[in-house]
Amino acid sequence: MSTHYQKVTEKLLTESNNGVLSISFNRPEAMNALHPEMLAGVASLVDKASADESVSVIVLQGAGRAFSAGVDLKVLQDIEPAFGRIGDLFDGPAKQAYQAIRNSRVPVIAKVHGACFTGALELALHCDFIYTTDTTRFGDTHTRFGLRPTWGMSQTLSQAIGIRKAKELSYTARVVKGDEAVQLGIANSSVAGPDELDELVAARAAQIAGNSRGAVAAMKDLYRMAQQGYPIDEALDKELSAEYTDILDTAARLAEFR
């Protein structure tokens, strides 16, 4: 099944090529600051791509100089925060976006350059991988602005880098660059600049797209299960008993090696 990816909002761009759907935040004049319309659009596009047999990988990226500077503070000026919450105007579509990313049957790559702060970092951490550049700046600035996370930062950051390092970043609102983000475990790999990042993400996406879509979907589901904290014996039993009836290309792929 092939899905036509019509523009859902002027604030997002899409491009589909060789099994890879790229979704770009498109507010370069505002460092791609997140708007509720963007978040809802990401949710819609990821859901469509997950059901599209022609898509094997989704890449989430930013147009212009940055991935995203985080939530648009100008929109927040019209909101009366309640006890550190920014409210349903953002939280509703943000939840749709991160649930779509986490539940997608195809891997979602965060291709991060320039800046990735707070809400943008939360979205990126819900993706399967983060690839970045050495000079990209990452930070959790919730505490700087008197906010508390509602998009998953306390869970995903601590899973990625460990609870003590996550506490340090969140309590201090310290900014780290891409090479340190890799050392900490926020990002998978960091390269010198945008050109090298293009090459790296294209290579990883092509490797994924060349594999069995059904088997990759199964691996994503099993790793999602691994994050649910089952005791190891129960987790092993669940892995053994899980059925993935849409893996239909095993015989053909094994035959290639005879």
C-alpha positions as CSV (number, residue, x, y, z in Angstrom):
1,M,0.0,0.0,0.0
2,S,1.3,3.4,-0.9
3,T,0.1,6.6,0.8
4,H,0.4,10.1,-0.7
5,Y,1.8,12.4,1.8
6,Q,-0.1,15.6,1.3
7,K,1.1,18.7,3.1
8,V,-0.7,18.6,6.5
9,T,0.6,22.1,7.5
10,E,2.9,24.7,6.1
11,K,5.0,24.2,9.2
12,L,6.1,20.7,8.1
13,L,7.8,19.5,4.9
14,T,7.8,15.9,3.6
15,E,10.0,14.0,1.1
16,S,9.7,10.3,0.3
17,N,12.6,8.5,-1.5
18,N,13.7,4.9,-1.6
19,G,11.6,3.8,1.3
20,V,12.6,6.7,3.5
21,L,10.0,9.4,4.6
22,S,11.7,12.6,5.8
23,I,9.6,14.9,7.9
24,S,11.1,18.4,8.4
25,F,10.1,21.0,10.9
26,N,9.6,24.1,8.7
27,R,9.9,27.2,10.8
28,P,13.6,28.1,10.1
29,E,13.0,31.7,10.9
30,A,12.1,30.7,14.4
31,M,14.7,27.9,14.8
32,N,11.9,25.5,14.2
33,A,10.3,26.3,17.6
34,L,7.5,23.8,18.2
35,H,3.9,24.8,17.5
36,P,0.9,22.6,18.4
37,E,0.1,22.4,14.7
38,M,3.5,20.9,14.0
39,L,3.1,18.3,16.7
40,A,-0.3,17.2,15.4
41,G,1.1,17.0,11.9
42,V,4.0,14.8,13.0
43,A,1.5,12.4,14.6
44,S,-0.6,12.2,11.5
45,L,2.3,11.7,9.1
46,V,4.0,9.0,11.3
47,D,0.8,7.1,11.7
48,K,0.3,7.1,7.9
49,A,3.9,6.1,7.2
50,S,3.7,3.2,9.8
51,A,0.8,1.7,7.8
52,D,2.5,2.4,4.4
53,E,4.2,-0.8,3.1
54,S,6.4,1.4,0.9
55,V,8.0,3.2,3.9
56,S,10.8,1.4,5.8
57,V,12.3,4.4,7.7
58,I,11.1,7.8,9.0
59,V,13.6,10.6,9.5
60,L,12.6,13.5,11.7
61,Q,14.7,16.6,11.0
62,G,14.7,20.4,10.9
63,A,15.0,22.9,8.0
64,G,17.5,25.7,8.2
65,R,20.0,26.1,11.1
66,A,18.5,23.8,13.7
67,F,16.5,20.7,14.5
68,S,14.4,22.7,17.0
69,A,14.9,25.2,19.8
70,G,12.0,23.6,21.7
71,V,8.5,24.9,22.4
72,D,7.6,28.3,20.9
73,L,7.7,30.6,23.9
74,K,5.6,33.2,22.0
75,V,2.7,30.7,22.1
76,L,3.3,30.2,25.7
77,Q,2.8,33.9,26.4
78,D,-0.9,33.3,25.7
79,I,-1.1,30.5,28.2
80,E,-1.4,30.7,32.0
81,P,0.9,27.9,33.3
82,A,-0.6,26.0,36.1
83,F,2.0,24.6,38.6
84,G,4.6,24.2,35.9
85,R,2.4,22.7,33.2
86,I,2.1,24.4,29.9
87,G,-1.4,22.9,29.3
88,D,-3.4,20.9,26.9
89,L,-2.8,23.2,23.9
90,F,0.7,21.7,23.6
91,D,0.4,18.5,25.8
92,G,-2.4,17.0,23.7
93,P,-0.7,17.1,20.3
94,A,2.7,16.3,21.9
95,K,1.3,13.1,23.3
96,Q,-0.2,12.2,19.9
97,A,3.3,12.8,18.3
98,Y,5.4,10.8,20.8
99,Q,2.9,8.0,20.9
100,A,2.9,7.8,17.1
101,I,6.7,7.7,17.1
102,R,6.9,5.0,19.8
103,N,4.1,2.9,18.3
104,S,5.3,3.2,14.7
105,R,6.0,-0.1,13.0
106,V,9.0,1.4,11.3
107,P,12.0,3.0,12.9
108,V,12.1,6.7,13.4
109,I,15.5,8.5,13.2
110,A,16.0,11.9,14.8
111,K,18.5,13.8,12.6
112,V,19.6,16.6,14.9
113,H,21.7,19.6,14.0
114,G,22.2,23.1,15.4
115,A,20.0,23.0,18.5
116,C,17.8,20.5,20.3
117,F,16.3,21.9,23.5
118,T,13.7,20.6,26.0
119,G,10.5,19.7,24.1
120,A,12.5,19.0,21.0
121,L,14.9,16.8,23.0
122,E,11.9,15.0,24.4
123,L,10.6,14.2,20.9
124,A,14.0,13.1,19.8
125,L,14.4,10.8,22.7
126,H,11.2,9.0,21.8
127,C,12.8,8.2,18.4
128,D,14.7,5.0,17.9
129,F,18.1,6.7,17.2
130,I,19.6,10.2,17.4
131,Y,22.3,11.1,15.0
132,T,23.9,14.6,15.3
133,T,26.9,16.9,14.7
134,D,29.7,17.7,17.1
135,T,28.6,21.3,17.5
136,T,24.9,20.7,18.0
137,R,23.6,21.9,21.4
138,F,21.4,19.8,23.6
139,G,19.7,20.8,26.8
140,D,16.8,20.2,29.2
141,T,15.7,23.7,30.3
142,H,12.5,22.9,32.1
143,T,13.9,24.0,35.5
144,R,15.3,27.3,34.0
145,F,11.8,28.4,33.1
146,G,9.9,27.0,36.1
147,L,8.4,24.1,34.2
148,R,8.1,20.4,34.8
149,P,8.2,17.8,32.0
150,T,5.0,16.3,30.6
151,W,6.3,14.8,27.3
152,G,8.5,12.1,28.9
153,M,11.8,13.7,29.7
154,S,12.1,12.2,33.2
155,Q,11.5,8.7,31.7
156,T,13.3,8.7,28.4
157,L,16.4,10.7,29.4
158,S,17.0,8.5,32.5
159,Q,16.6,5.4,30.4
160,A,19.1,6.7,27.8
161,I,21.9,7.9,30.1
162,G,21.1,6.7,33.6
163,I,19.3,8.4,36.5
164,R,22.3,10.2,38.0
165,K,23.4,11.8,34.8
166,A,19.8,12.6,33.8
167,K,19.3,14.4,37.2
168,E,22.4,16.4,36.7
169,L,21.3,17.7,33.2
170,S,17.8,18.4,34.3
171,Y,18.6,20.0,37.7
172,T,21.3,22.3,36.2
173,A,19.8,22.9,32.7
174,R,23.4,22.5,31.5
175,V,23.9,22.5,27.7
176,V,26.0,19.8,26.1
177,K,27.3,19.6,22.5
178,G,27.0,16.6,20.2
179,D,30.2,14.8,21.0
180,E,29.4,14.9,24.7
181,A,25.8,13.9,23.9
182,V,27.2,10.7,22.4
183,Q,29.5,10.0,25.4
184,L,26.5,10.4,27.7
185,G,24.2,8.2,25.6
186,I,21.8,10.8,24.4
187,A,22.9,10.3,20.8
188,N,24.1,7.3,18.8
189,S,26.7,9.0,16.7
190,S,28.1,12.5,16.1
191,V,29.9,13.7,13.0
192,A,31.7,16.9,12.0
193,G,29.0,18.8,10.2
194,P,25.7,18.8,8.3
195,D,27.1,17.2,5.1
196,E,28.5,14.3,7.1
197,L,25.3,14.0,9.0
198,D,23.4,13.7,5.7
199,E,25.7,10.9,4.6
200,L,25.5,9.0,7.9
201,V,21.7,9.1,8.2
202,A,21.3,8.2,4.5
203,A,23.6,5.2,5.1
204,R,21.8,4.0,8.2
205,A,18.4,4.5,6.6
206,A,19.5,2.5,3.5
207,Q,20.8,-0.4,5.7
208,I,17.4,-0.6,7.5
209,A,15.4,-0.3,4.3
210,G,17.4,-3.2,2.9
211,N,16.3,-5.5,5.6
212,S,12.9,-7.3,6.2
213,R,10.3,-4.7,7.1
214,G,8.4,-7.3,9.1
215,A,11.4,-8.4,11.0
216,V,12.4,-4.8,11.8
217,A,8.9,-4.1,13.0
218,A,9.2,-7.2,15.3
219,M,12.5,-6.0,16.7
220,K,11.0,-2.6,17.4
221,D,8.1,-4.2,19.2
222,L,10.4,-6.5,21.2
223,Y,12.7,-3.6,22.3
224,R,9.6,-1.7,23.3
225,M,8.7,-4.6,25.5
226,A,12.2,-4.6,27.0
227,Q,11.6,-1.0,28.2
228,Q,8.5,-2.2,30.2
229,G,10.6,-3.6,33.0
230,Y,9.5,-7.2,33.1
231,P,11.6,-9.7,35.2
232,I,14.1,-11.4,32.9
233,D,12.5,-14.8,33.0
234,E,9.1,-13.3,32.1
235,A,10.6,-11.1,29.4
236,L,12.4,-14.1,27.8
237,D,9.1,-16.1,27.8
238,K,7.3,-13.1,26.2
239,E,10.0,-12.9,23.5
240,L,9.7,-16.6,22.7
241,S,5.9,-16.6,22.6
242,A,5.4,-13.4,20.6
243,E,4.0,-13.9,17.1
244,Y,4.6,-11.7,14.1
245,T,2.5,-13.0,11.3
246,D,3.6,-10.3,8.8
247,I,7.1,-11.6,8.5
248,L,6.6,-13.4,5.2
249,D,10.0,-13.0,3.4
250,T,12.2,-15.3,5.6
251,A,12.4,-18.2,3.0
252,A,13.2,-15.9,0.1
253,R,15.9,-14.0,2.1
254,L,17.5,-17.2,3.3
255,A,17.5,-18.6,-0.2
256,E,19.7,-15.7,-1.3
257,F,22.5,-17.3,0.8
258,R,22.3,-20.9,-0.5
